[in-house]
Amino acid sequence: MQLFLRGIVLPFQKGKALERGIENLTPDSVRLPVATDDSVFPLAQLSPDTLKGQGEELCLLDGMPVVSTISGTVEGTLMIHHPLYGPLQCADVLASGSAESRLPIPKEEELTPDAIIEIARQAAVYDELDGIPLWEKLTHWQMTDEDLAPLHSVLVADGTANDVFGSAPWAVLKDQPGMVLYGLQMAAKAIRFTRCHIATMLPKKRRRALKKAVGRANVYIVGDEYPVTVFADKHMETYRIGVQACLALAQAIKQGKRHTHTVVTVAGSALPAPRNFRVPFGTDIDVLLSACQAQGGYRLVLGDAMTGITSEYRHVPLLPGMTTILAMMPRRVRTPGPCIGCGRCADICHAGLLPYEIVRRSENMHYERLQHLSPTACDGCGACSYICPAGRDVAAEVIEAGKTKGTVFLHWGEDDHE
């Protein structure tokens, strides 16, 4: 393993998914969130037993349309506990028919910054990088015509796929590079940025093909370290959105399509080979694993190998923000040992933290001194855990230390005492 000043090199496990392209998979039913708490959503508003076309609005959730991702009928609602998103009240939609609903296609002169943001909202476009609605991010970033910040900033379509197994963004860039670029340019126009480009770390052959398809000036090649922290030259301030969000915005503007599908990589040691699927949001993850002929006895990981969440429950709906699903065979886990003070975690921390010192002070209950070490700056990339020779989950310990905020809560039965 090669060390960098701020990052590590991960083993390449993407396999033949790079050459396989994207396979379309349509499930028999989907589960779509219609409420995020225990409140009972009025089923009457969902028109039970009434056909809903793909892309047709079911309801509004926090100002964002919830659209049917397949053509089907609403069978009912149920509460689920999603491993990533917590309690969700979901609508069951059973596939039926082939009806489709689309938005009006705007004229080019109608595409003002505010109009583009509104299209992103109406089309229910989510950013796959974090599951946040694209219109919320664009609204937050939007500059005025008099603002000088765009002169020193760049909007980036993040197609790096720098985790161990994921290849979904690479597959999307291979499939529709022109549409991704157009969506990126429209997003840049919405926030009044003059600069934008696609950032990637593709192999040389694929890199040349992408540059030929969208123009050399529109592609930026990042370094081969994890995590990627530099997405542009000259230390410009970067704002990132996913390539699938760019594609969805382009399809909404040019074709009137709402954001109903996502591309997800299904990989891991329990599968014969990694595969990329295009599926509707709300698809049961077990459907994907069955299509890949997953072996029995595997561990399900939602997300990439570095920051993913282990789930014991396979019947989980695929929702925005999920682009990698792993089925991993169990292996011997080394018992974590005490910190040996080697300092490797500090050497590779891209945030410039001292993880070993944060953990040491937390273990010694020096909570009042933690704030000076800025543990809340940790984004949980997991590089320090990967590099730790003692086998400790350093990232998790740093995040836990950040939650103390200089205090500690002792738990005694039902009461909490500070």
C-alpha positions, 0 to 999 in steps of 0.5 A: 500500500502506497502512502500519500501526504493526505490519502491512501491508495485503495485496491481496485475491485471494480472488475468487469463492471467497467466493460459490462455497461448498464443493465435495466431491471424493472421490479414487480413493486417499489416502496416510496417514502411519503412521510419521515415520521410516525404520523399517519399519511392519509392514504386517500391522497394517494388514490389507492387502487388507482393507476399511477403513471411512471413520473406521476406525482403521489404527494409532496414531502418537504416541498418536494414531489414524491413521484411514482417510479414505475407505472402501477397501483398504490396498494397501501402504506406501511412503516419501515425502519431504513438502515440509512434514513430511519423510520419511513412511512412508505407507499407500496406501488405494484407494477401495472401498465405502461403509463408515463407522465412528463413535464412540459419541455421549456424553450431555451429562452425560458431557462433562467436560473430560477426556472432551472432550479424550479425544474429540478424541484418539479422533476424531483431530482436528487443528488446521488452524492448525499441524497439531498434534493438538487434544487435545495443545493442550487438554491443555497449556492445561487449567486447574484449577478454582482457577486464576484465569488463565481469568478474564483469557483467551479461547479464539478460533476463528481464522477471520480468513483474513488471507493473500492467497488463502485463504478456507477458514475463511470458507467453513466459517463460512458453511456450518456456523456453529452447529457451529463455535460449539458445538465452540469452546464444548466446547473452552473447557469442556475447558480450563475457560475462561469466555470464547470467541468467533470472530474474523474479518475478513469483509466487512460482508454476511457479517459480519452473517450470521455474527453473526445465525447465532451471536449478536453476542457470539460474533463479534469483528472483527479489524483489516484488517492482516497479520499479525493480532495482536489477537484480543480486547479489553482485551489479554486473553491469547488461545489460538487454534484453527482453525474447522475444528478446532472443527467437527471436535470438534463433529461428533465429539461430536454425530455420532460422526464422526472427523476425516477431511476438510478444506476447502482453498482452491486458488487462484493466477494459473495457475487460471481461478478460486479454489475451495474443496474438501472432501477427505479427508486424504491426497488427492493435490494433483495431483487438486485442481489437475487439478479446477481446470484449472491451466495448465502451467508453474506453480509450486506453493506449499504454504501461503499466498503469504506463508509458503508453501513452493515444491514442485517435486513435485505428487504430495504428499498433503494433510495436517493443517495445509494449508489453501491450495494455490497454482498461480502462473505464473512472473514476473520476480523482482527481484535483491535489493540491499543494505539501504538502511537505510530502517527499514520492516521495523522499522516493521511488525514485529509482534514489535517486532524490528529486522530490518535490524540483525539482518541487518546483524550476521549479515552482519558475523559479529557473532554474539555480539551477535545474542542481544540483538536476539532474532531467535528471536522472529521467527515468519516472517510475511513482512511485512518481506520484503514491504515491503523496497524492496531486494527481500530475503527479510528474514524468511528472513535473520532466521530464519537468524540466530536459528539461530546462537544466538551462534555460527557453524559453518563447513563444511569438507568432511565435518567441521563446525568451530565 
